Amino acid sequence: MTGPKVTTTLWRPTGPEELDLVRELDWRAWPPRLPEQPIFYPVLDEDYAIKIAREWNVRHSGAGFVTRFEVGSEFLRRYPVRQVGGRTILELWVPAEELDEFNAHIVGEIQVVHTFR
């Protein structure tokens, strides 16, 4: 008998265009990357996601959103944590060609937890 699946909480700052695509995917997957986006990078710290959504997405898209979602922890072991700044500025770098497999390991729905305009 197995217990509930162990998951890791991830956050993703996003703009309105990407959020519309997530909505079209029934809140269960991230859309394919554009050619100029070779990696998908969810973040491990909510405050870092808020900073990006507030400072970058709002300026470039007029709105910024922070999403929260769960991914199977065992699956995530293949992606080393990347520290891209201070000690809480942590990301996972998922190659664009692996995004379908990544999406298959999302547990539950992607949720919007913060909105900035």
Number of C-alpha atoms within 10 A of each C-alpha: 2 4 5 5 11 11 17 16 17 20 25 26 27 24 22 15 10 16 21 13 15 17 15 13 12 12 17 19 23 21 19 16 15 9 8 6 11 14 17 21 19 20 23 21 16 20 14 20 27 24 14 17 27 22 14 17 22 19 13 11 14 13 19 27 25 26 22 20 22 18 20 17 15 12 14 16 9 10 12 11 15 14 12 10 9 8 7 14 17 19 24 19 16 18 15 18 13 12 18 13 10 19 14 12 19 21 18 12 13 22 18 17 13 16 17 15 12
